Amino acid sequence: MSFKITHLASKKHLRSNFCCGQDSLDTYLKKQASQDIKKRVSTVFVLIDDPDLTVLGYYTLSSYTVKVKNLEERFAQKLPRYPELPATLLGRLAVDQAHKGRGLGALLLIDALKKSWEASQEVGSLAVIVEALDQTALNFYLKYGFEPFRQEPMKLYLPMNSIKMLID
């Protein structure tokens, strides 16, 4: 068996027993993810232990627009003088409770950052944006270099240049 991150296939991947401890994240995977994929609102990636099709974790990526005035001054001053700029939203990231403590969250995050970096080479994006649901999630993202927005400390960003250094 080996870990594999792939697009969610709603009729193939087993997600009915997924439980990460956050109801909103569990419900999203079980009830909303397939609709978001069909409507092209979000792309959902799942982690499985191939060939087993049970979802161990997942994350979502979508387009986002960031207000430059909400970013830290030292980062914002290097950007073009537009009020809003394109970014990538890492909208959800979760690992099933039965698999926590194995580094799977980090594996999912690094994969999401790598995909975001690669996509930014084709479609402009200045950073990856996340919104932490709680202090544990906040600490997780801070550990990887994410910085909080000025007015919203639970919303964070990681510039693409930082992501490039992380994945290199």
Order of alpha helices (4+ residues) and beta strands (2+ residues): beta-alpha-alpha-beta-beta-alpha-beta-alpha-beta-alpha-beta-beta-alpha
